[in-house]
């Protein structure tokens, strides 16, 4: 019933976004995804990552057949595009095959499978399609934020960021000094965050085919829930980022061309008008939240996976700041948001015990206080950075500590004793 309810809610959400996108005269998530059945996909890597998630329900022989079929279909598409001279100007020339195989597995599940086997295969297909739909949904949602929020609160966030020493300005200068190699490396890490998440998820879901069931909790759940809840705050707290509000990317809409060489002056903040193109997608930083969840879930894996999770978190933080896409305070809010969502899912799995509810409540309060402080006392934060900066970091650290302490107590609880199986009595 939970899977059915999630499917109905997701479908309704996609339809609503499709209608909204058509109202603004652009493609919606359903139209954009349907086009990728034939046209060059925006991200072929994401489609193959989605196929990898789907294949966790298959045997190794079936996985090889599915992967080979996807590659074969992509080779046919490449040949047809080469013969027609229609090489795509943007996006990737591969990935259609992966989408075709996912859709084909859905058809096989409905027509050739029955009972638990059908349900398991449909769950795998749904998991893969949800990852793809999440990307298309975010594109449409970001368009809606730019069309419906003409004013941004960047001056407020920039003032609050003085409490942390304006780390985006420092990171921007360091990244520029690293040259094209550093820029391309961080840009790749930032763009392929979903692929890193799939690598961790594949480790967690490695036994699905053998056990014929999904584990109770895994990374994909948190990843999708963050993507569902996070954009709502973009509407509440519209922010475009320093490279747009204070840098060259903002054009004549920018308050000044200061990033990353000159810190913004400490002045009374105001809501500034901005264009109807740039997404208001900074508060909180969802890339930071997603990278944080990758880090959390990689802790239970082997050493290579733990190192990968740590690297992706550090590199994502460096990219969000270095490219000027986020302020430092965005990242703090993103970390608190990620740990609170993760605590909510873990508590739901345990049946809403007192420790979990207390942890969710505390994380929610800290997150709300952070956003309120950025909005209502940014000048005070900028005037007393040696007090407000450590307080921000302490608030974030307290949520992380509370999560670790609570989850360790959960893991230390003894497992319930197994009930003895009834034994046959000897015949008299």
Buried (B, 14 or more C-beta within 10 A) or exposed (E): EEEEEBBEEBEEBBEEBBEBBEEBEBBBBBBBBEEBEEBBBBBBBBBBBBBBBBBBBBEEEBBEEBBEBBBEBBEEBBEEBEEEEEEEEEBBBBBBBBBBBBBBBBEBBEEEBEEEEBBBBBBBBBBBBBBBBBBBBBBBBBBBBBBEBBEBBBBBBBBBBBBBEBBBBBBBBBBEEBEEEBBEBBBEBBEBBBBBBBBBBBBBBEEBBEEEBBEEBBBBBBBBBBBBBBBEBBEEBBBBBBBBBBBEBBEEBBBEEBBBEEBBEEEEBEBBEBBEEBBBBBBBBBBBBBBBBBBBBBEEBEEEBBEBBBBBBEBBBBBBBBBBBBBBBBBBBBBBBBBBBBBBBBBBEBEEEEBBEBBBEBBBEBBEEBBEBBBEBBBBBBBBBEEBBEEBEEBBBBBBEBBEEBBEEBEEEEEEEEEEEEEEEEEE
